[in-house]
Amino acid sequence: MTTVEEPPLLRSEGSVVGTLSPMMRRMRERGAVVKVRTRTGDEAWLVTRLAELKELLKDRRIGRSHPDPDNRPRYLDTPLLDQLVRSDDPEVAHDIHVRTRAALTPHFSAKRMGDLSERIAQHVRDHLDRITADEPPADLHAELSLPLSFQVLCDLMGIADQATFMAMLAGAGRLDETEKIAVGAQELFAYLRELVAAKRADPGDDLISALCEAELDDGAVSELISTVSFSYLVTPSNLSAGIALFASHPRQRERVVADPSLLDTAVEEVLRLGKVDESFQPRYASADIDIAGVTIKAGDLVLCDHYAPSFDDRVFTDPETFDVGRSPNPHLAFSHGLSHCIGAPLARIELREVYAQLLQRMPELRLAVPLKQVGMPAGAGGEEQIGNGIARLPVVW
């Protein structure tokens, strides 16, 4: 009698900034594309290597459609991911994806990002003025990364009430209690519909107003806003992870302080290592796909992880080494192909501005706690959220 091995459960165990988590290391040892079980109890394929991830992200047979959307396998049980599955027809889903990108892309142009750049720089100055007015230590995740990222997002969207929007996103992004997740999502979508209606009545120079003018109905605009917002939620953790890397690697920090021209390659290295835990983007196969010695069947859930491939020793020399001059650095932090993140230019501007000012004003920056206490540990207290990764970031200078 043949025993069928149960796929391992895919659940975060926590990890240390700049290192591959033990769970993902075990998964990678099983293969480049491995069968796993998600928190919902469903089976999925996990992609652990960069070459295979890049190949699948270019494959039109992987997308946001499923032949039976209501009964599809799930990565997480949350309405925020449910809204991404737009159709049971892969061609329709692909067309929606292309049209969505076409509507969003002009609003992330180099000119628009340049216009936002000085506002971001001023926000950073204001936060650092406030932080340095007090004696260290300071929690730069709570006092810099989180509020700054939401300021930038609200500037982009044209949202005046930053505190309410932050609270709404937090409520909708919960992963701990099913009933509270549903209520939080409903409240967020209702809030966004009211916001869209207000922008239609009184448009401004912002992303929501522009989308209202793009012949999209209120529901479509609300979905786009929520999708962009939750995609952006990784930015605070990326910012804080980068600060932690600079603070815990004095020689690399000193290289950038001495030679600011290294800042661009340093930002790319932060992007490579700046995820503290897995960042799965659930997609579905619309046809059978043979890859890495396995066959992904039509309808199967495929988890494209942008965390583990950054530690792929087939691509990166000494992948757990933080090297501010690393080049080339072919990370996939912003995905690839038609899935490439439209907001990548904005994220790069934000990271660059924070690190430039921070290292200038705090050249002796260092952690006030061991590095392992910066990442979100498994079973940490508090609500679990989409985009979690950093618990706190106490530093001295």
Disulfide bonds with the S-S distance in Angstrom:
none
